[in-house]
Protein backbone atom coordinates (compact mmCIF):
# COMPACT_ATOMS: atom_id res chain seq x y z
CA UNK A 1 0.00 0.00 0.00
CA UNK A 2 2.81 2.41 0.93
CA UNK A 3 4.68 1.75 -2.33
CA UNK A 4 1.48 2.36 -4.32
CA UNK A 5 1.04 5.69 -2.56
CA UNK A 6 4.59 6.78 -3.30
CA UNK A 7 4.23 6.08 -7.01
CA UNK A 8 1.00 8.04 -7.22
CA UNK A 9 2.59 10.93 -5.37
CA UNK A 10 5.48 11.02 -7.85
CA UNK A 11 3.17 11.15 -10.82
CA UNK A 12 1.13 13.97 -9.35
CA UNK A 13 4.13 15.96 -8.27
CA UNK A 14 5.97 15.66 -11.60
CA UNK A 15 2.83 16.71 -13.45
CA UNK A 16 2.29 19.86 -11.42
CA UNK A 17 5.87 21.12 -10.92
CA UNK A 18 8.08 19.81 -13.69
CA UNK A 19 8.45 23.29 -15.28
CA UNK A 20 9.66 25.00 -12.10
CA UNK A 21 13.21 25.41 -10.88
CA UNK A 22 12.87 26.22 -7.23
CA UNK A 23 15.08 25.11 -4.38
CA UNK A 24 12.93 25.15 -1.24
CA UNK A 25 14.53 26.39 1.95
CA UNK A 26 15.94 23.78 4.30
CA UNK A 27 13.47 24.55 7.07
CA UNK A 28 10.54 23.76 4.72
CA UNK A 29 12.01 20.37 3.85
CA UNK A 30 12.67 19.65 7.51
CA UNK A 31 9.06 20.47 8.35
CA UNK A 32 7.81 18.17 5.63
CA UNK A 33 10.00 15.34 6.80
CA UNK A 34 9.13 15.73 10.48
CA UNK A 35 5.43 16.17 9.79
CA UNK A 36 4.93 13.17 7.55
CA UNK A 37 7.20 10.83 9.33
CA UNK A 38 7.54 9.10 6.00
CA UNK A 39 11.20 9.29 5.05
CA UNK A 40 10.67 8.14 1.50
CA UNK A 41 8.00 10.76 0.80
CA UNK A 42 10.02 13.54 2.38
CA UNK A 43 13.15 12.59 0.45
CA UNK A 44 11.21 12.59 -2.82
CA UNK A 45 9.82 16.02 -2.05
CA UNK A 46 13.26 17.25 -1.18
CA UNK A 47 14.85 15.74 -4.26
CA UNK A 48 12.18 17.10 -6.52
CA UNK A 49 12.31 20.64 -5.18
CA UNK A 50 16.11 20.74 -5.09
CA UNK A 51 16.57 19.46 -8.62
CA UNK A 52 13.77 21.29 -10.43
CA UNK A 53 12.91 24.52 -8.57
CA UNK A 54 15.18 27.54 -7.99
CA UNK A 55 13.29 28.94 -5.02
CA UNK A 56 10.03 28.18 -3.19
CA UNK A 57 8.15 29.57 -0.32
CA UNK A 58 6.06 26.80 1.08
CA UNK A 59 3.21 27.81 3.36
CA UNK A 60 2.28 26.04 6.48
CA UNK A 61 -0.36 24.07 4.65
CA UNK A 62 2.17 21.77 3.02
CA UNK A 63 3.25 20.02 6.23
CA UNK A 64 -0.42 19.65 7.13
CA UNK A 65 -1.18 17.99 3.82
CA UNK A 66 1.71 15.61 4.23
CA UNK A 67 0.51 14.71 7.75
CA UNK A 68 -2.92 13.95 6.33
CA UNK A 69 -1.35 11.74 3.68
CA UNK A 70 0.49 9.76 6.29
CA UNK A 71 -2.66 9.33 8.46
CA UNK A 72 -4.65 7.58 5.72
CA UNK A 73 -1.82 5.76 4.00
CA UNK A 74 -3.07 2.28 4.93
CA UNK A 75 -6.30 2.30 2.87
CA UNK A 76 -7.20 3.03 -0.74
CA UNK A 77 -9.86 5.43 0.43
CA UNK A 78 -7.23 7.34 2.40
CA UNK A 79 -5.07 7.48 -0.70
CA UNK A 80 -7.85 8.96 -2.79
CA UNK A 81 -8.74 11.51 -0.14
CA UNK A 82 -5.15 12.45 0.47
CA UNK A 83 -4.61 12.90 -3.27
CA UNK A 84 -7.46 15.37 -3.48
CA UNK A 85 -6.13 17.30 -0.51
CA UNK A 86 -2.62 17.27 -1.92
CA UNK A 87 -3.86 18.60 -5.26
CA UNK A 88 -5.51 21.42 -3.44
CA UNK A 89 -2.38 22.26 -1.46
CA UNK A 90 -0.11 21.97 -4.50
CA UNK A 91 -2.35 24.40 -6.35
CA UNK A 92 -1.91 26.85 -3.49
CA UNK A 93 1.85 26.40 -3.52
CA UNK A 94 2.02 26.83 -7.28
CA UNK A 95 -0.06 29.97 -7.08
CA UNK A 96 2.24 31.28 -4.38
CA UNK A 97 5.33 30.48 -6.46
CA UNK A 98 3.92 32.19 -9.53
CA UNK A 99 3.40 35.33 -7.48
CA UNK A 100 6.98 35.38 -6.07
CA UNK A 101 8.96 34.28 -9.15
CA UNK A 102 7.17 35.69 -12.13
CA UNK A 103 10.24 35.47 -14.39
CA UNK A 104 10.21 31.68 -14.09
CA UNK A 105 6.81 31.52 -15.80
CA UNK A 106 8.60 31.85 -19.09
CA UNK A 107 10.17 28.47 -18.45
CA UNK A 108 6.76 26.76 -18.58
CA UNK A 109 5.58 25.90 -22.03
CA UNK A 110 2.01 27.13 -22.61
CA UNK A 111 1.46 24.21 -24.90
CA UNK A 112 2.41 21.65 -22.31
CA UNK A 113 -0.91 20.24 -21.23
CA UNK A 114 0.36 16.69 -20.86
CA UNK A 115 1.06 16.20 -17.17
CA UNK A 116 2.73 12.88 -17.94
CA UNK A 117 5.56 14.47 -20.05
CA UNK A 118 8.96 15.36 -18.45
CA UNK A 119 12.04 17.33 -19.78
CA UNK A 120 14.51 15.04 -21.50
CA UNK A 121 17.72 14.13 -19.74
CA UNK A 122 20.33 16.92 -19.83
CA UNK A 123 22.97 16.96 -22.55
CA UNK A 124 26.39 17.18 -20.96
CA UNK A 125 29.61 18.03 -22.78
CA UNK A 126 33.10 19.06 -21.72
CA UNK A 127 35.79 21.28 -23.19
CA UNK A 128 38.98 23.08 -22.25
CA UNK A 129 40.38 26.38 -23.40
CA UNK A 130 43.60 28.37 -23.25
CA UNK A 131 42.75 31.71 -21.72
CA UNK A 132 40.02 33.01 -19.42
CA UNK A 133 37.24 33.54 -22.00
CA UNK A 134 35.07 31.15 -23.99
CA UNK A 135 32.28 31.31 -26.62
CA UNK A 136 29.22 29.33 -25.51
CA UNK A 137 26.97 27.90 -28.21
CA UNK A 138 23.52 26.33 -27.56
CA UNK A 139 21.61 24.19 -30.08
CA UNK A 140 18.37 26.22 -29.85
CA UNK A 141 17.68 29.92 -29.65
CA UNK A 142 15.19 30.48 -26.83
CA UNK A 143 16.43 29.99 -23.33
CA UNK A 144 18.83 31.30 -20.73
CA UNK A 145 22.39 30.58 -19.61
CA UNK A 146 23.14 29.89 -15.97
CA UNK A 147 26.37 29.12 -14.13
CA UNK A 148 27.39 27.54 -10.87
CA UNK A 149 29.80 30.39 -10.12
CA UNK A 150 30.06 34.13 -10.25
CA UNK A 151 30.87 34.38 -13.95
CA UNK A 152 30.37 37.28 -16.30
CA UNK A 153 28.06 36.11 -19.13
CA UNK A 154 28.00 38.66 -21.91
CA UNK A 155 24.46 37.88 -23.15
CA UNK A 156 22.72 35.35 -20.86
CA UNK A 157 19.63 35.04 -23.15
CA UNK A 158 21.63 34.55 -26.31
CA UNK A 159 22.38 31.01 -27.39
CA UNK A 160 25.75 32.23 -28.75
CA UNK A 161 27.52 34.32 -26.10
CA UNK A 162 30.93 34.92 -24.57
CA UNK A 163 31.83 34.20 -20.98
CA UNK A 164 34.81 35.40 -18.94
CA UNK A 165 36.26 34.01 -15.74
CA UNK A 166 38.76 35.64 -13.41
CA UNK A 167 40.98 32.66 -12.77
CA UNK A 168 41.64 29.28 -14.23
CA UNK A 169 39.70 26.20 -13.12
CA UNK A 170 36.69 24.02 -13.95
CA UNK A 171 33.38 25.83 -14.50
CA UNK A 172 29.88 24.53 -15.35
CA UNK A 173 27.34 26.34 -17.54
CA UNK A 174 23.74 25.33 -18.39
CA UNK A 175 21.48 26.44 -21.23
CA UNK A 176 17.85 26.08 -20.09
CA UNK A 177 15.48 26.16 -23.08
CA UNK A 178 12.10 27.79 -22.71
CA UNK A 179 10.59 24.75 -24.35
CA UNK A 180 10.27 22.19 -21.57
CA UNK A 181 10.43 19.44 -24.12
CA UNK A 182 14.02 20.34 -24.93
CA UNK A 183 16.86 19.06 -22.78
CA UNK A 184 19.02 21.26 -20.66
CA UNK A 185 22.51 21.63 -22.23
CA UNK A 186 25.26 21.54 -19.64
CA UNK A 187 28.85 22.47 -20.59
CA UNK A 188 31.79 21.83 -18.30
CA UNK A 189 34.78 23.95 -19.30
CA UNK A 190 38.35 23.74 -17.98
CA UNK A 191 40.00 27.15 -18.25
CA UNK A 192 43.81 27.40 -18.41
CA UNK A 193 45.47 30.74 -17.94
CA UNK A 194 47.90 31.61 -20.69
CA UNK A 195 51.50 30.93 -19.67
CA UNK A 196 53.38 34.04 -18.55
CA UNK A 197 56.86 33.89 -20.00
CA UNK A 198 59.17 35.03 -17.21
CA UNK A 199 62.46 34.09 -18.79
CA UNK A 200 65.19 36.71 -18.71
CA UNK A 201 68.75 37.17 -19.84
CA UNK A 202 71.53 35.64 -17.75
CA UNK A 203 75.25 36.12 -17.58
CA UNK A 204 76.96 32.94 -16.42
CA UNK A 205 80.47 32.78 -15.00
CA UNK A 206 81.79 29.47 -16.22
CA UNK A 207 80.17 26.76 -18.32
CA UNK A 208 77.48 25.43 -15.93
CA UNK A 209 74.07 26.84 -15.08
CA UNK A 210 70.75 25.83 -13.44
CA UNK A 211 67.69 26.60 -15.59
CA UNK A 212 64.17 27.02 -14.23
CA UNK A 213 61.43 27.40 -16.84
CA UNK A 214 57.79 28.32 -16.15
CA UNK A 215 56.31 24.93 -17.02
CA UNK A 216 52.53 25.21 -17.51
CA UNK A 217 51.63 21.55 -17.48
CA UNK A 218 54.83 20.04 -16.16
CA UNK A 219 55.45 18.55 -19.56
CA UNK A 220 57.66 19.90 -22.27
CA UNK A 221 61.14 19.83 -23.70
CA UNK A 222 64.30 21.93 -24.07
CA UNK A 223 65.67 22.77 -27.50
CA UNK A 224 68.75 21.10 -28.88
CA UNK A 225 71.80 23.41 -29.02
CA UNK A 226 75.25 22.41 -30.19
CA UNK A 227 77.60 22.16 -27.25
CA UNK A 228 74.78 22.21 -24.67
CA UNK A 229 74.22 19.21 -22.42
CA UNK A 230 71.06 19.08 -20.28
CA UNK A 231 70.90 16.98 -17.15
CA UNK A 232 67.19 16.33 -17.93
CA UNK A 233 65.90 17.22 -21.37
CA UNK A 234 62.21 17.05 -20.39
CA UNK A 235 62.41 18.70 -16.98
CA UNK A 236 61.80 22.45 -16.68
CA UNK A 237 64.28 22.42 -13.79
CA UNK A 238 67.55 21.27 -15.31
CA UNK A 239 71.29 21.75 -15.13
CA UNK A 240 73.18 22.66 -18.29
CA UNK A 241 76.84 22.41 -19.25
CA UNK A 242 78.13 24.33 -22.26
CA UNK A 243 81.30 23.31 -24.03
CA UNK A 244 82.14 26.81 -25.13
CA UNK A 245 81.66 30.51 -24.42
CA UNK A 246 79.34 33.17 -25.80
CA UNK A 247 75.61 33.87 -26.07
CA UNK A 248 73.23 30.88 -26.35
CA UNK A 249 69.41 30.79 -26.66
CA UNK A 250 67.88 28.01 -24.55
CA UNK A 251 64.15 27.44 -25.08
CA UNK A 252 61.65 25.45 -23.00
CA UNK A 253 58.45 24.51 -24.90
CA UNK A 254 55.33 23.25 -23.11
CA UNK A 255 53.22 20.30 -24.19
CA UNK A 256 49.45 20.86 -23.67
CA UNK A 257 46.42 23.02 -24.45
CA UNK A 258 48.19 26.22 -23.49
CA UNK A 259 51.54 25.31 -24.97
CA UNK A 260 54.05 28.20 -24.83
CA UNK A 261 57.77 28.66 -24.54
CA UNK A 262 60.36 30.37 -22.33
CA UNK A 263 63.48 31.66 -24.06
CA UNK A 264 66.62 32.12 -21.98
CA UNK A 265 69.45 34.18 -23.42
CA UNK A 266 72.49 32.91 -21.54
CA UNK A 267 75.93 34.47 -21.92
CA UNK A 268 78.54 31.93 -20.87
CA UNK A 269 81.80 33.58 -19.76
CA UNK A 270 85.07 31.81 -19.21
CA UNK A 271 85.95 31.76 -15.54
CA UNK A 272 89.08 33.72 -14.63
CA UNK A 273 92.20 31.79 -13.69
CA UNK A 274 92.46 31.94 -9.90
CA UNK A 275 95.49 29.69 -9.55
CA UNK A 276 98.63 31.02 -7.93
CA UNK A 277 102.21 29.93 -7.32
CA UNK A 278 104.42 30.05 -4.26
CA UNK A 279 108.12 30.65 -3.94
CA UNK A 280 110.27 27.53 -3.70
CA UNK A 281 110.96 28.04 -0.01
CA UNK A 282 108.36 28.02 2.71
CA UNK A 283 109.75 28.45 6.17
CA UNK A 284 109.17 30.54 9.22
CA UNK A 285 110.67 34.02 9.45
CA UNK A 286 111.34 33.98 5.73
CA UNK A 287 108.81 35.66 3.39
CA UNK A 288 106.85 33.37 1.09
CA UNK A 289 105.96 34.97 -2.22
CA UNK A 290 102.42 34.27 -3.48
CA UNK A 291 101.83 35.21 -7.13
CA UNK A 292 98.56 35.01 -9.11
CA UNK A 293 98.94 33.37 -12.52
CA UNK A 294 96.87 36.09 -14.18
CA UNK A 295 98.17 39.54 -13.26
CA UNK A 296 95.68 41.62 -15.29
CA UNK A 297 92.31 40.85 -13.70
CA UNK A 298 89.65 43.21 -12.36
CA UNK A 299 90.23 42.52 -8.66
CA UNK A 300 92.16 40.22 -6.29
CA UNK A 301 91.40 39.20 -2.74
CA UNK A 302 93.70 37.02 -0.63
CA UNK A 303 92.70 35.22 2.54
CA UNK A 304 95.74 33.99 4.44
CA UNK A 305 95.45 31.93 7.58
CA UNK A 306 97.73 32.74 10.50
CA UNK A 307 99.38 35.82 9.02
CA UNK A 308 98.69 39.51 9.03
CA UNK A 309 99.99 40.22 5.55
CA UNK A 310 99.38 43.59 3.92
CA UNK A 311 98.37 44.62 0.40
CA UNK A 312 95.93 41.70 0.09
CA UNK A 313 94.30 43.20 -3.05
CA UNK A 314 97.44 42.85 -5.21
CA UNK A 315 98.30 40.10 -7.66
CA UNK A 316 101.45 39.31 -5.66
CA UNK A 317 101.97 39.35 -1.89
CA UNK A 318 104.78 38.40 0.48
CA UNK A 319 103.72 36.50 3.57
CA UNK A 320 105.61 35.47 6.70
CA UNK A 321 104.63 33.08 9.46
CA UNK A 322 106.20 32.83 12.90
CA UNK A 323 105.49 29.16 13.54
CA UNK A 324 105.92 26.05 11.46
CA UNK A 325 102.75 24.27 10.37
CA UNK A 326 100.10 24.03 7.65
CA UNK A 327 98.21 27.16 6.62
CA UNK A 328 95.32 27.63 4.20
CA UNK A 329 95.69 30.30 1.53
CA UNK A 330 92.75 31.31 -0.66
CA UNK A 331 92.73 33.60 -3.69
CA UNK A 332 89.52 35.03 -5.11
CA UNK A 333 89.81 36.82 -8.45
CA UNK A 334 87.23 38.78 -10.44
CA UNK A 335 87.07 39.00 -14.22
CA UNK A 336 84.32 41.58 -13.81
CA UNK A 337 81.79 42.46 -11.12
CA UNK A 338 79.76 39.28 -11.77
CA UNK A 339 82.36 36.67 -12.67
CA UNK A 340 84.91 35.35 -10.21
CA UNK A 341 86.87 32.23 -9.30
CA UNK A 342 88.44 30.89 -6.13
CA UNK A 343 91.44 28.65 -5.59
CA UNK A 344 92.97 27.29 -2.41
CA UNK A 345 96.32 25.90 -1.35
CA UNK A 346 97.79 24.49 1.80
CA UNK A 347 101.17 26.03 2.58
CA UNK A 348 103.34 23.81 4.75
CA UNK A 349 106.08 25.67 6.61
CA UNK A 350 109.22 24.31 8.18
CA UNK A 351 111.29 26.05 10.83
CA UNK A 352 113.91 28.48 9.62
CA UNK A 353 117.55 27.54 10.33
CA UNK A 354 118.32 28.13 13.98
CA UNK A 355 121.85 28.84 15.20
CA UNK A 356 123.55 30.39 18.20
CA UNK A 357 126.82 32.34 18.17
CA UNK A 358 130.04 32.39 20.17
CA UNK A 359 132.35 35.40 19.87
CA UNK A 360 135.90 36.29 20.84
CA UNK A 361 136.38 40.07 21.25
CA UNK A 362 138.81 41.81 18.91
CA UNK A 363 141.94 43.45 20.30
CA UNK A 364 143.97 46.20 18.61
CA UNK A 365 141.84 46.05 15.51
CA UNK A 366 142.36 42.32 15.03
CA UNK A 367 142.03 38.89 16.57
CA UNK A 368 138.22 38.76 16.96
CA UNK A 369 136.19 35.71 15.89
CA UNK A 370 132.55 34.58 15.44
CA UNK A 371 131.40 30.93 15.49
CA UNK A 372 127.87 29.87 14.39
CA UNK A 373 126.53 26.72 16.09
CA UNK A 374 123.40 24.96 14.69
CA UNK A 375 120.76 24.20 17.32
CA UNK A 376 119.72 21.20 15.25
CA UNK A 377 122.64 18.78 15.43
CA UNK A 378 121.75 17.04 12.16
CA UNK A 379 121.29 20.26 10.22
CA UNK A 380 123.20 20.83 7.02
CA UNK A 381 123.58 24.59 6.80
CA UNK A 382 125.43 26.94 4.49
CA UNK A 383 126.75 30.29 5.73
CA UNK A 384 126.93 33.44 3.62
CA UNK A 385 128.90 36.02 5.66
CA UNK A 386 128.40 39.73 5.00
CA UNK A 387 126.31 39.12 1.84
CA UNK A 388 129.10 37.20 0.14
CA UNK A 389 128.01 35.30 -2.95
CA UNK A 390 129.81 32.09 -2.00
CA UNK A 391 129.13 30.11 1.16
CA UNK A 392 131.83 29.75 3.81
CA UNK A 393 132.28 27.86 7.02
CA UNK A 394 130.56 28.55 10.28
CA UNK A 395 133.67 30.31 11.76
CA UNK A 396 135.05 33.74 10.88
CA UNK A 397 138.27 34.85 12.61
CA UNK A 398 140.87 37.64 12.72
CA UNK A 399 138.04 40.14 12.79
CA UNK A 400 137.93 43.71 13.93
CA UNK A 401 135.34 44.81 16.46
CA UNK A 402 132.06 45.77 14.77
CA UNK A 403 128.74 44.50 13.44
CA UNK A 404 128.57 41.43 11.19
CA UNK A 405 125.75 39.60 9.37
CA UNK A 406 125.37 36.06 8.09
CA UNK A 407 122.62 34.35 6.07
CA UNK A 408 122.11 30.72 7.09
CA UNK A 409 120.52 28.40 4.47
CA UNK A 410 119.34 24.82 4.89
CA UNK A 411 119.10 22.03 2.31
CA UNK A 412 115.58 23.20 1.30
CA UNK A 413 116.95 26.66 0.55
CA UNK A 414 115.09 27.96 3.57
CA UNK A 415 117.12 30.86 4.89
CA UNK A 416 117.38 33.27 7.78
CA UNK A 417 119.62 36.26 8.31
CA UNK A 418 121.38 36.84 11.63
CA UNK A 419 123.25 39.92 12.82
CA UNK A 420 126.12 39.60 15.30
CA UNK A 421 127.91 42.38 17.22
CA UNK A 422 131.60 41.64 17.85
CA UNK A 423 132.97 43.52 20.82
CA UNK A 424 136.55 44.72 21.37
CA UNK A 425 138.56 47.85 20.87
CA UNK A 426 137.44 49.84 17.91
CA UNK A 427 139.91 50.18 15.05
CA UNK A 428 142.00 53.39 14.96
CA UNK A 429 143.03 55.07 11.73
CA UNK A 430 145.53 57.92 12.08
CA UNK A 431 145.31 60.67 9.46
CA UNK A 432 145.99 64.38 9.00
CA UNK A 433 146.47 67.16 6.50
CA UNK A 434 148.38 70.46 6.76
CA UNK A 435 147.72 74.07 5.85
CA UNK A 436 149.39 76.20 3.25
CA UNK A 437 152.72 77.69 4.25
CA UNK A 438 155.36 80.15 3.10
CA UNK A 439 157.78 78.58 0.63
CA UNK A 440 160.89 79.86 2.32
CA UNK A 441 162.09 79.44 5.86
CA UNK A 442 161.03 80.19 8.44
CA UNK A 443 157.77 78.48 7.36
CA UNK A 444 154.88 77.84 9.77
CA UNK A 445 152.76 74.75 9.01
CA UNK A 446 149.45 73.97 10.74
CA UNK A 447 148.51 70.25 11.02
CA UNK A 448 144.84 69.13 11.19
CA UNK A 449 144.08 65.82 12.99
CA UNK A 450 141.51 63.68 11.05
CA UNK A 451 141.91 60.42 12.98
CA UNK A 452 138.89 58.07 13.09
CA UNK A 453 137.84 55.45 15.67
CA UNK A 454 135.55 52.79 14.25
CA UNK A 455 134.74 55.05 11.29
CA UNK A 456 133.83 57.94 13.59
CA UNK A 457 135.96 61.11 13.86
CA UNK A 458 138.04 61.22 17.02
CA UNK A 459 137.62 64.01 19.53
CA UNK A 460 140.14 65.75 21.72
CA UNK A 461 138.41 64.23 24.76
CA UNK A 462 138.97 60.64 23.59
CA UNK A 463 141.40 58.58 25.66
CA UNK A 464 144.07 58.57 22.97
CA UNK A 465 147.75 59.45 22.84
CA UNK A 466 149.09 61.45 19.89
CA UNK A 467 152.69 61.50 18.67
CA UNK A 468 153.88 63.86 15.91
CA UNK A 469 157.35 63.57 14.32
CA UNK A 470 157.85 66.60 12.04
CA UNK A 471 160.91 65.15 10.26
CA UNK A 472 163.34 67.83 11.43
CA UNK A 473 164.01 66.28 14.87
CA UNK A 474 161.10 68.02 16.56
CA UNK A 475 158.08 66.23 18.08
CA UNK A 476 154.67 67.05 19.59
CA UNK A 477 151.84 65.29 21.50
CA UNK A 478 149.17 67.86 20.78
CA UNK A 479 145.80 66.99 19.19
CA UNK A 480 146.25 69.62 16.42
CA UNK A 481 149.75 71.16 16.48
CA UNK A 482 151.59 73.77 14.40
CA UNK A 483 155.30 73.69 13.57
CA UNK A 484 157.86 76.18 12.22
CA UNK A 485 160.41 74.90 9.76
CA UNK A 486 163.54 77.10 10.00
CA UNK A 487 165.60 75.38 7.31
CA UNK A 488 165.06 74.49 3.69
CA UNK A 489 164.51 70.87 2.81
CA UNK A 490 162.05 68.07 2.14
CA UNK A 491 160.37 66.80 5.33
CA UNK A 492 158.41 63.64 6.14
CA UNK A 493 155.88 63.95 8.97
CA UNK A 494 154.85 60.81 10.89
CA UNK A 495 151.71 60.79 13.05
CA UNK A 496 150.93 57.94 15.53
CA UNK A 497 147.76 57.44 17.59
CA UNK A 498 147.59 54.95 20.55
CA UNK A 499 144.51 53.93 22.60
CA UNK A 500 144.34 52.94 26.27
CA UNK A 501 144.75 49.26 25.37
CA UNK A 502 148.04 49.94 23.65
CA UNK A 503 146.65 49.60 20.15
CA UNK A 504 148.16 52.10 17.73
CA UNK A 505 148.09 53.26 14.13
CA UNK A 506 150.41 55.58 12.17
CA UNK A 507 150.27 57.79 9.08
CA UNK A 508 153.15 59.53 7.22
CA UNK A 509 153.25 62.42 4.75
CA UNK A 510 156.38 63.54 2.84
CA UNK A 511 155.06 66.43 0.78
CA UNK A 512 156.41 69.25 2.91
CA UNK A 513 159.18 71.08 0.94
CA UNK A 514 160.75 74.24 2.27
CA UNK A 515 163.02 76.47 0.11
CA UNK A 516 163.74 74.00 -2.75
CA UNK A 517 162.60 74.72 -6.32
CA UNK A 518 163.42 73.35 -9.71
CA UNK A 519 166.37 74.91 -11.43
CA UNK A 520 165.44 78.24 -12.91
CA UNK A 521 161.82 77.84 -11.76
CA UNK A 522 160.07 80.64 -9.90
CA UNK A 523 157.86 79.39 -7.10
CA UNK A 524 155.55 82.39 -7.02
CA UNK A 525 153.12 83.50 -9.75
CA UNK A 526 150.13 85.80 -9.97
CA UNK A 527 147.55 84.68 -12.58
CA UNK A 528 145.47 87.88 -12.40
CA UNK A 529 145.44 88.69 -16.11
CA UNK A 530 147.76 91.70 -15.92
CA UNK A 531 150.17 90.11 -18.34
CA UNK A 532 152.92 89.78 -15.78
CA UNK A 533 153.89 86.50 -14.10
CA UNK A 534 150.49 84.97 -15.06
CA UNK A 535 151.92 81.54 -15.82
CA UNK A 536 153.82 79.04 -13.75
CA UNK A 537 156.19 76.87 -15.75
CA UNK A 538 159.14 74.59 -15.20
CA UNK A 539 162.31 75.28 -17.13
CA UNK A 540 163.61 72.00 -18.41
CA UNK A 541 166.42 71.86 -20.91
CA UNK A 542 167.13 68.82 -23.08
CA UNK A 543 164.41 66.77 -21.42
CA UNK A 544 162.09 64.33 -23.18
CA UNK A 545 159.00 62.42 -21.99
CA UNK A 546 158.17 65.47 -19.93
CA UNK A 547 155.28 65.24 -17.46
CA UNK A 548 154.35 67.81 -14.80
CA UNK A 549 151.55 67.63 -12.18
CA UNK A 550 150.19 70.31 -9.79
CA UNK A 551 148.50 69.13 -6.54
CA UNK A 552 146.96 70.98 -3.63
CA UNK A 553 147.81 70.56 0.05
CA UNK A 554 145.58 67.48 0.24
CA UNK A 555 147.31 65.78 -2.67
CA UNK A 556 144.44 66.35 -5.10
CA UNK A 557 145.50 66.92 -8.71
CA UNK A 558 144.75 70.42 -9.90
CA UNK A 559 146.56 70.55 -13.27
CA UNK A 560 148.96 68.59 -15.47
CA UNK A 561 150.79 69.09 -18.76
CA UNK A 562 153.32 67.26 -20.98
CA UNK A 563 154.75 70.08 -23.09
CA UNK A 564 157.67 71.73 -21.29
CA UNK A 565 156.97 74.93 -23.23
CA UNK A 566 153.64 75.23 -21.48
CA UNK A 567 152.74 75.65 -17.82
CA UNK A 568 149.89 76.31 -15.37
CA UNK A 569 147.61 79.33 -15.69
CA UNK A 570 146.01 78.95 -12.27
CA UNK A 571 142.84 77.17 -13.45
CA UNK A 572 141.61 73.85 -12.09
CA UNK A 573 142.04 71.00 -14.58
CA UNK A 574 141.52 73.35 -17.54
CA UNK A 575 137.90 73.92 -16.48
CA UNK A 576 138.23 77.67 -16.48
CA UNK A 577 137.56 77.80 -12.73
CA UNK A 578 140.30 79.69 -10.86
CA UNK A 579 142.22 77.93 -8.11
CA UNK A 580 142.24 79.58 -4.71
CA UNK A 581 145.21 81.57 -3.45
CA UNK A 582 147.63 79.37 -1.56
CA UNK A 583 150.45 76.90 -1.68
CA UNK A 584 150.51 74.15 -4.33
CA UNK A 585 153.03 71.44 -5.18
CA UNK A 586 154.53 70.36 -8.44
CA UNK A 587 156.16 67.11 -9.52
CA UNK A 588 158.17 66.69 -12.73
CA UNK A 589 159.29 63.47 -14.38
CA UNK A 590 161.25 63.25 -17.65
CA UNK A 591 164.15 61.61 -19.45
CA UNK A 592 167.54 63.30 -19.94
CA UNK A 593 169.36 63.48 -23.24
CA UNK A 594 171.56 60.58 -22.23
CA UNK A 595 168.51 58.43 -21.46
CA UNK A 596 168.55 58.69 -17.71
CA UNK A 597 165.35 59.24 -15.69
CA UNK A 598 164.88 62.74 -14.30
CA UNK A 599 162.54 63.90 -11.47
CA UNK A 600 162.03 67.09 -9.55
CA UNK A 601 159.43 68.45 -7.16
CA UNK A 602 158.81 71.60 -5.28
CA UNK A 603 156.18 74.08 -4.24
CA UNK A 604 154.60 77.02 -5.93
CA UNK A 605 152.72 79.86 -4.31
CA UNK A 606 149.68 81.22 -6.14
CA UNK A 607 148.93 84.86 -5.41
CA UNK A 608 146.63 87.42 -6.95
Beta strands, then each sheet from edge to edge (+ up, - down):
strand 1: 123-130
strand 2: 133-137
strand 3: 143-147
strand 4: 152-153
strand 5: 160-164
strand 6: 169-177
strand 7: 185-192
strand 8: 202-205
strand 9: 208-212
strand 10: 220-222
strand 11: 228-230
strand 12: 237-242
strand 13: 246-254
strand 14: 261-269
strand 15: 276-278
strand 16: 288-292
strand 17: 299-304
strand 18: 316-319
strand 19: 325-336
strand 20: 339-349
strand 21: 355-360
strand 22: 368-374
strand 23: 382-385
strand 24: 395-399
strand 25: 402-409
strand 26: 415-422
strand 27: 428-429
strand 28: 432-434
strand 29: 443-449
strand 30: 452-453
strand 31: 456-457
strand 32: 464-469
strand 33: 475-476
strand 34: 482-485
strand 35: 489-499
strand 36: 504-514
strand 37: 524-525
strand 38: 544-551
strand 39: 557-561
strand 40: 582-591
strand 41: 597-606
sheet 1: 1+ 7+ 6- 3+
sheet 2: 2+ 5- 4+
sheet 3: 8+ 14+ 13- 10+
sheet 4: 9+ 12- 11+
sheet 5: 15+ 16- 18+
sheet 6: 17+ 19- 20+
sheet 7: 21+ 22- 24+
sheet 8: 23+ 25- 26+
sheet 9: 27+ 30- 31+
sheet 10: 28+ 29- 34+
sheet 11: 33+ 32- 35+ 36-
sheet 12: 37+ 41+ 40- 38+ 39-
end
